[in-house]
Structure formats: C-alpha cells, structure tokens
Amino acid sequence: MLISGLLNANALFSELDKSKRMNFKDKLVTRLFRILPNLVAIILFCTYILPDLGSGPLWPLVVNHHAELCKKHMWRNILLIHNYYGFEEMCLTHTHQVGIDMQLFLVTPFFVYAIWKNREVGLFILAAFATLSTILRFWVTWANELSHVVHFGIPISRMFRTADLSYILPTHRATIYLTGIAMAYILRYTNKTSIISKPHRLILWVLAYVLFLSTWIGPMNMASYGFQYNNLYAALYAALSPITFGLAVSYIIYAVDRNFGNWFGPLLTWKYFTVFTKISYAVYLTQFPIFFYNIGKTKYVGEYRHYMMMEILETTAVILLSIALTLTVEMPFQKLKKALLDIEEPLPAKPDKIKKPITISRKSELG
C-alpha cells in the first residue's frame, strides 16, 4: 500500500508540475485497463473452468464453494467494491486488495493537489486523515476484540471479523497509503543535495531496523503455546504496526534514493526486478486458485516438512501461469488501450494552400 501511494502520488505531482492540472480521467481509464482484464479472466476461470478440472475430499469446500460465490457476486469484484461485503460472501477473497487500492487511488488527487497547492495545509490534512485512520483501527480492534495477528488458538470467527470490520476496509488501511503519498512529496520536493552526516545516518538506520523488526517479530509471543488474548495489546499493534513498518520502509526508500542505502541500494535497484514487475499482478491473482486446486485434490493427510514452506512445483506453476496470463490477457488489453487513447488524427487541409495532409499525433500523458 505504501508503494502504491508513493507511485500514484508521484505521477500526479509530476503532471501538476508540467501542466498545472491533473488529467485524472485518462489515468483512471489506464488503471481500469490494467486491473480489470486480468481480474475478470481469473474470476471467469475459477467460476466456470476450475471446478471441472479435478476432484477431492476438500474440492467442494475450496473450489466449488468459491465458484458458487462468484456466480452470485462477481459483479461486486468487477465494480471493485467487493471488499465492503465481507470475506464469507466474497468472490475470490484474495482480490480484496485490488478493491482497497482502487478506492484509495480515487481519493489520491485530493491529497496530492492540497499538498501541491499549499504544502503546510496539505500535509496537515494528510496527517489528520492518517491519525483518524489510526484511531479507527485501535477503537474497532479494541471494541470488537479483533486480532491482526493469527495468534495461538485464534477462533475462525475472530479472523473473519477482523477481516470484515478492519483489514479489508480502506478507512483502516489509509495510514500506510498516506505515508506513501507523503514519501512521494519528500522524494520529489526536498533538497537532494543536502547531506546527512554519518553519525545521523547510523542513528536513523538503527531506528529503521528497530521499527522494522519490532513490527515483524514483535508479536512472536502471540504464537506461543498458552497465549491469552488481550484486546488492548491487539488494538495497540493494529494501530501502530502500519506506522512503524511504514516509517522503516520509507527511510530505506529515502536512503536508496539519496545514494546511502548500503546493501539495500544494489538489491532494490537490481535490473532483473523489472522482469518480475511485468508479471507481478498476475502472480498476485493466480497464486490462490493454484492453492485451492492443490488443497482440493489432496486425498491424504501429509506429514509436515520444512521444505513445504517453499513448494518448488507450486511456485513454478504460479510463475508459468502468471506469464501465460500476462501474455494472453494483460498485454493485448494494453495494446487495445494504446489504440484507443493514442490516436493519430489527420488535420483537415485546404487543397489550394496545402498539397499534403499534415498529421498531428495526439498522445496521452499516461507515461
């Protein structure tokens, strides 16, 4: 969510700097062409094709059940509002992130324009909304006894309530997204020639590691045998973890951008990551149908092994199917989008003055 907010805001800041306005309509059309074709293809596959590809003891539960839900509710996914209807009635629950991201994208121009027009007022508005989102997470988690961590002995009902009342709602996920918008402003408009002294860098790196690790391994005790749920502890973690994690990641991004990112620099700028970005959205969409297929057709209870944390065959299947989805669905629709938006229009010419027609190429400003 942080990266999404950063990239969306940076694109809008760039457009405001160039033309003093935002062509949000074209950006929205481009985003829909990017999101919907793959999403609709996966929904149709899981609804009408996947149920006939196998069988097993859990097949009705993990495959047929989702197919029936999609027959009833796929329209919610297509409208990108499915995250408001709860996990138990959602077609392909793993796609909730697409809806959240789209809804936050729609309000991004408000924050970006406010910051661009008046830095102090805009940043105050952004901070106020981020604070409200934090308070909302704390209150809802505390009042409803939710848990954003799968703790020892957690009831399934608590997991569903956490998802429905907090995790899949953009109002609860806004803090980390707004952090990304703030980072876009910092990276674009702060002085890149300013130098942070080495002692200060060391302090900031230590702080970043502390924030990152405290978010990641802080709730380890919740997985311990005999853990007793505490709604105050759960509420504090729900409220603060997006902030601590967001600050740590933001500093890493800032350090890499300012060329003192240590080993993060070569890692995050590795050229072959650009290859994965081509299929990353398809990977996100295809992995759960593959999980459902493998779980549904399993006919025995296996013994756990550590290597099962990284299933080679399953991972390979995800990558191959993601490449196939990208080549057969996403790229053709990107070509279609370009054909619709990048149109060459001939300028009418007077025959007695201009011998040859002049062609003016109208390009969209979508990057």
N, C-alpha and C positions, 0 to 999 in steps of 0.2 A: 504494500500500500504506500509506503514511503517513496519508493522508486516511481510508482505511478504518479503520485502527486508532484514529484520533482520534475518528471519529464513533461507532464501536461502543462504545468505552470511555466516551465522554461520555454515551451513552444509558444504559449500565449504572450509571455513577456517579449519574446523575440519579434512577434508580429506587431505588438504595440510600439516597440522601438522603431520599427521600419515604417509603418503606415499610420500610426496613431489610432488604430482601430483594430478590432478583432473580427475576423471572418469566421465566426463560430459555426455558422451553418455548414460550410464546407468541411470543417473539422469534424462535425457531428456525422455528416454523411460518410466521410472516410472511416471514422471509427465503427460505424454500423457495418460497412463493407468488410472491415477487418474482423469484427466479432461474430456477426450473425451467421455467415455461411458455414463455418466450422461447427458452431453450436447447433444449428438446425440439422446438419448432417449427422452429428453424433446422436442427437435425440431420435431422429428417424431410424438410425441403425439399431439403437438399443430398444426401440419400441417395436419394430416390425421385422427385424432380421435376427438379432441376437437370440431371442427366445427359441428359435428353431435350430440353433447351432449346437445344441448339446442337451444334457440332462444330468441329474444327480440328486442326492438327498436334499441339498440346500438350493437347488435350482429354482423352485417356486418362490422361495423367500428372497433371494438376492437378484434374480434375473426377471422372472415373470412378474413379481410384485412391482418392480420399478417400471416395467413395460406398461402395466395397467395404470400406474400413476401418470405416466407420460401421455397415455391416450386421453386421460381426463384433463390434465393440467399443463400440457406442453405450451399452450398459448401464453401462460404466465412467463415461461422462460423466454419465449420469442419477444415478448414485450419488456423483458429484463426487469420484471417486478416480482419474480418468484421467491426472492428472499424474504418477502413480507408475509408469506403464508405458512411458515413453519416447516421443520425438517420432515415430519411424518407425512405431510401431504405434498412434498416437493418432488418434482420430476428431476432425477439426477442431482442428488443433494450436493455433490462436489462442485456444481456450477454456481453455487450461491455467490462466490467471489466475483463472478462476472457482473451480476446484478449490482452488488455493492459498489464495485469500481465504476460502473456506468453512472450510477446515481451521484456519486461524489464528483465525477467528471462534469456533470451538468451544473454543479454549483461552483466549480473552479473559476470560471470567468469573473464571478462576483468578487472573490478574494483577490485575484490577480489584478483586476482593474483598480480595486480600492488601494492596494499597495502601490501600484504604479502611479496612481494619481496623487496620493498623499501617503508617504511612507509611514509616518507615525500613526496616523489614523488607521491605515490598512493593517499594519502589524498588530495594533491594539485589537481590532475586530477579530483578526485571526486568532490571537491569543485568547480572547474571550470565548470564542466558539470551542477552541481546543480544551479550555478549562471546563466549560459546560459539559462537553462530552466525557471528560474525566470524572466529573461529579456524578453524571448519569450512570456511568459504569459502576462506580462504587455503590451508589444507592440501590440500584436494581440488583446487583450481586448480593449485597448485604440483606436486603429486604426479602428476597426470594430464595436465599440460601443456594446460590449458584456456585459453580466452580469452573474456572477457565483452564484448570489442570485436571487431567484424569488421575485422580488420587486413588489410593488403596481403598477398595470396597465401594467405589462410587456407584450409585444406582443408575441404571439406564435412564430412568425418568429425569434425574438431575442433568445428565448430559443433554437430553433433548430440550429441557427447559433453559439451560444455559445457551444453547444454540438459538432457540426461538426468541428469547427475551433479551439477548445481548449480542452474541457473537455474529449473527448474520444481519444485524441492523446497521445501516450507515451512520446513524447518530452515535453509535457506540464505537465505531471504527474510525471516526473522523479525526481523532487526535493524531494518530500516526500519519494519516494522509496530509493533514495540515502542516505537520512537521516537514513533509516533503516540499510543500509549497514554500515554506519559509527557507528551506535549503536552496531552492531554485533562486530565490531573491538574493541570498547571501553569495552564492557562486557567481551570479551574473553581475551584481552591482557593487560588491565590496572590492576594496583595493587589492588587486592580485600581487602588487609589488611589495606590500607590507610584509615584514619579516617577523616571524615568531621566534624568539630566542630558543636555543636548545634546551635550557632548563625548563622553560614553559612548555615546550613540546613534550618533554619527558613527563611532566605533570599531567598534561592533557591525555597522553597515551595511557598512563596508569589509570586515570579516571575512566577512560573509554573501556579499557579491559575490565575494570571493576563493574561498571554498569552492564556491560555485555554478559559477563559471567554470572553476575547476580541475577540477571533476568533468566538466563539459561539454566543454571544449576541451583538457583535459589530455592525452588520448590521441591528439591530432591526428597526432602523428608516426607513429602506428601505421598510418595510411592512406597514408603516403609510399611512393613507389616504392623498392624495395630494402629495406624494413623487415625486420629479422631478429627473429624471435620470441624472447622471453626469458621463461621461466616465472616467474622471481622478480618481474619488473615486472608481469606479468599477474596474479599472485597478490596483489600489493600493491594493485593497482587494484580487483580483485574484493572484497578485504576492506574497503578504506577508502572506496570511492566511495559506498556506501549511507549511510555515516556523514556524510561531508562534504556530500552532497546533502541528507540528512535534516536536518542542523543548519541549513543555509541556508534551506530551505523552512520549517522550524519557526520560525526567527526572523521570517521575513516574516509568517507567520500570527500570531505573538505581537504583532508591531508593529501590524498592522492591527487586531487585537482591542483593543489598548490605545490606538488612535487616533493613532499616529505612524508610519503605514505609508507616508507620502509618496504617490507616484503609484500604489502598489500598492493603497491603500485604495479609491479610486474604481473602479479596474479590477476588483478581486476582488469588490466589492460591487455591480457593475453589475446592475441589476434583470433584464435580459434573459437573464442566465445561468440564471435559474430556468426559462426556457423550454427551454433545451438540456438541463437536468438531467432533464427528462421523457423525453427520447429517448436519453440518453447510453448507457444499457445496450444499447439496440437498435442504436445506431451501432457500438458495440464488436462486436456479434455479426454484423451484416450486411456490414461492410466487406470481410472476406476472401472470402466467397462471390462478391461482385461482382468482386474482384480475380481470383479463379480463373476466373470467366466471361470476363472481358476477355482474360486471358492465353491461355486455352484456345482461343478462337475466332480469335485473331490468326493471319493466314496469310502474313505477310511480316515481314522484319526492318526495323524503322524506324530512322531516324536520331535520335539523342538531341537534344532541345532543352530549355532551362532551364524553359520553361513546363510541361513534362511533370512537374515536381516537384509541381505543383498542378493536377491534371486537373479542369477545371470540370465536365464531363459526369459523370465518375465520382463526384465529390464530391456533385453534385446527386442522383445515383441513390442514393447511400448515405443521404442525408438523407431523401429521399422514401420509400424502403423502410423506414427506421427509424421514420418517422411511421406508416406503414401497420402495421408490426409492433406498435408501441405501442398503436394504436387497436384492432386486431383480436385481439390476444392478451393483452398485458400488462394493459391497463385492465379488460377483462372478468374476468380472474382476480383482480384486486384487488377488484373488486366482489364476486366469489364469496367471497373471503377475509373481507370485511367481513360478508357474510351469514352465514357460518359462525361467526365469532367474536363479532360484535356482535348478540347475540340478545336480544330482548325476551321475558321470561318473566313471565306473569301470576302474581301471588301468590294462592294459594287463600284464599278469604274465607268466613267463616261467614255464612250467609244471614240469621240472626236478628240479627246485630250490624252487618254492613256491607252496605249496599244496593248499592254499586257496586264492581266489582273494581278493585283497585289494581294498576297495572302498574309493575313495577320494571325499569328498563333496566340491563342488565349490560354495561358497556363494557370492552373490553380496554384494557390500558395500553401499547399499542404505539405511541402517538403519533399 
